[in-house]
Amino acid sequence: MATKSNILKKAMLAALEKSMGIVTAAAKKAKIDRCTHYKWLESDPEYKTSVEAVADIALDFAETKLMANIKKGSDTATIFYLKTKGKKRGYIERQEMEHMGSIKVGKALADETYT
């Protein structure tokens, strides 16, 4: 037997798919509070996985539109694609660095007060 919560979760997932992952629009359509959606995300791993799958569908849709614009000859779309997907080939405007670990702050710097 389906619980009320499970029925609402299914309604929310369907609404998320129709709204391309826009939570506010989906919550209104499913007649739930946005906070309920976020509580389910934290407490229900299966629901979270389903929501992530909906997000992937929305991303696939956007990528399809981007590729269509590239095929139409859009310079802007082409540049955006190269900046995001072509980084390993040097298509970047700035260098991005990832730091793993902690940063030590000297005593003099830690004791300074900024106003």
PyMOL commands that set and color helices and strands:
alter all, ss='L'
color gray80, all
select helices_A, chain A and resi 4-18+23-30+34-43+45-71+75-85+87-89+107-111
alter helices_A, ss='H'
color red, helices_A
deselect
rebuild
show_as cartoon
